[in-house]
């Protein structure tokens, strides 16, 4: 499974495009548009985007 990580926009996203999982973790320090601070976590065959303070999972993909 191919995973592409990118940033710069400070807006999180996690979605599959053309068989590639695209992940922007968002921003811990400067989130935009009133969104919560977020980060990405890759572990145990999963990629997730989570909120910094509550740890809420906003998006989750399983990769093999």
C-alpha positions, 0 to 999 in steps of 0.5 A, spaced: 500 500 500 502 506 498 501 512 503 503 519 501 504 524 506 504 532 505 502 538 509 503 546 508 495 547 508 494 546 516 488 542 514 487 535 515 485 530 510 485 522 509 483 519 503 484 514 498 486 517 491 488 512 485 490 507 490 494 511 494 492 513 501 493 521 501 494 524 508 495 531 511 496 531 518 493 538 519 497 542 524 498 541 532 500 549 533 496 553 528 490 549 525 486 553 520 478 555 519 477 553 527 479 546 526 482 543 532 489 541 533 491 535 529 496 530 528 497 523 524 499 516 527 501 510 523 501 504 527 499 497 527 497 497 519 493 503 520 493 510 519 489 515 523 488 523 524 486 525 531 485 531 535 491 533 539 487 534 546 482 529 546 485 524 542 478 523 538 479 519 531 477 523 525 479 519 520 482 512 520 484 507 514 487 500 514 493 499 510 496 492 508 
